[in-house]
Amino acid sequence: MLQQEFEERTGLKLPVDGYVEVEECYMNTDLDKDVFCKLWIENPTALKEIERKTALVRELQEERKCLSNLLIDQAEKCSASDLREMAIAMIGEREYLSRKITKGYNLWEVDKELLLDILKK
């Protein structure tokens, strides 16, 4: 969101250096511009909590991505179907197959069957 948009939505006039905090907070949330501006005026404490929790969710999503990649790698390395199942439980069948193909891994027979089932849908 541009400073001008923020000022029009809130009626606040901020110096450029004052808007930096607004922009950082806005970029750290997934809120609609209007909702963000309303919270900035009416409930900044709630807005800061949303910002904090959004950052935590993003961090957890990144950790989940890394963990699922590790599971895929280890399943491939050890031919471990239990690790394969864990990866699928974490990220879903389509994402599992997508990552496995992207990494250049050969598809196991069960992977091929899964892919065929997905393509039939």
C-alpha distance (Angstrom), angle and dihedral (degrees) to the residues before:
residue distance angle dihedral
M1 . . .
L2 3.77 . .
Q3 3.79 122.2 .
Q4 3.80 90.0 -115.5
E5 3.82 90.8 54.8
F6 3.79 91.0 49.9
E7 3.79 92.3 49.1
E8 3.81 92.6 48.1
R9 3.81 92.1 49.8
T10 3.81 96.1 45.1
G11 3.78 104.5 28.2
L12 3.81 88.3 -130.0
K13 3.79 122.5 131.1
L14 3.78 113.1 -150.2
P15 3.78 131.6 -178.8
V16 3.80 113.7 -115.8
D17 3.80 92.4 -103.6
G18 3.82 89.9 49.7
Y19 3.79 91.5 53.9
V20 3.82 90.9 57.2
E21 3.82 89.8 77.7
V22 3.81 90.8 49.5
E23 3.79 92.9 50.2
E24 3.81 93.2 46.9
C25 3.79 91.5 50.0
Y26 3.82 92.3 46.5
M27 3.81 92.5 50.0
N28 3.81 89.6 50.3
T29 3.80 92.1 59.1
D30 3.77 135.2 58.4
L31 3.78 94.1 -138.0
D32 3.78 127.6 135.7
K33 3.83 111.8 -106.6
D34 3.79 93.9 -113.6
V35 3.81 93.8 47.7
F36 3.80 90.8 47.3
C37 3.81 93.0 50.8
K38 3.80 92.3 46.9
L39 3.80 90.8 51.8
W40 3.81 91.6 45.6
I41 3.80 88.3 60.2
E42 3.80 102.8 32.5
N43 3.80 105.6 31.4
P44 3.80 116.1 10.2
T45 3.81 90.8 163.9
A46 3.80 90.8 60.3
L47 3.79 89.8 45.8
K48 3.81 91.4 54.3
E49 3.80 89.3 49.7
I50 3.79 90.7 51.0
E51 3.79 89.4 49.5
R52 3.82 91.3 50.5
K53 3.80 93.7 47.5
T54 3.80 93.0 45.3
A55 3.81 89.4 54.2
L56 3.81 89.5 49.5
V57 3.81 92.1 49.9
R58 3.80 91.1 49.8
E59 3.79 90.3 49.9
L60 3.80 91.6 49.6
Q61 3.80 91.1 48.1
E62 3.80 89.9 53.5
E63 3.80 91.2 48.5
R64 3.81 90.0 48.9
K65 3.79 90.1 51.2
C66 3.80 91.7 50.9
L67 3.79 92.4 46.1
S68 3.78 93.4 48.9
N69 3.81 90.1 49.1
L70 3.80 89.1 51.2
L71 3.81 90.3 50.7
I72 3.80 91.0 50.8
D73 3.81 91.6 48.0
Q74 3.80 93.3 47.7
A75 3.80 92.9 44.7
E76 3.80 88.3 53.7
K77 3.79 93.8 45.2
C78 3.81 95.1 47.1
S79 3.81 99.9 28.5
A80 3.79 85.8 -124.1
S81 3.78 113.3 167.2
D82 3.82 91.7 -172.3
L83 3.83 90.3 60.9
R84 3.80 89.0 46.8
E85 3.80 89.8 54.2
M86 3.81 91.3 48.7
A87 3.80 90.7 52.4
I88 3.80 91.4 49.6
A89 3.81 90.6 48.2
M90 3.82 89.7 52.9
I91 3.79 101.4 44.9
G92 3.78 107.4 12.5
E93 3.78 132.6 -110.8
R94 3.80 98.7 -78.2
E95 3.79 94.8 48.5
Y96 3.80 90.9 45.3
L97 3.80 91.7 53.8
S98 3.79 92.3 43.1
R99 3.79 92.8 53.5
K100 3.78 93.1 44.0
I101 3.80 91.9 51.8
T102 3.81 91.7 44.2
K103 3.80 89.9 53.8
G104 3.80 89.2 52.9
Y105 3.79 94.6 -117.5
N106 3.79 119.7 154.1
L107 3.77 114.7 -109.1
W108 3.78 115.4 -114.8
E109 3.79 118.3 -134.4
V110 3.81 90.3 -101.5
D111 3.81 88.6 50.9
K112 3.79 90.7 52.4
E113 3.80 90.7 49.6
L114 3.79 89.9 48.7
L115 3.80 91.1 50.1
L116 3.80 91.5 49.9
D117 3.81 90.5 50.4
I118 3.78 90.8 50.8
L119 3.80 92.0 48.6
K120 3.81 91.3 51.1
K121 3.82 91.4 58.1
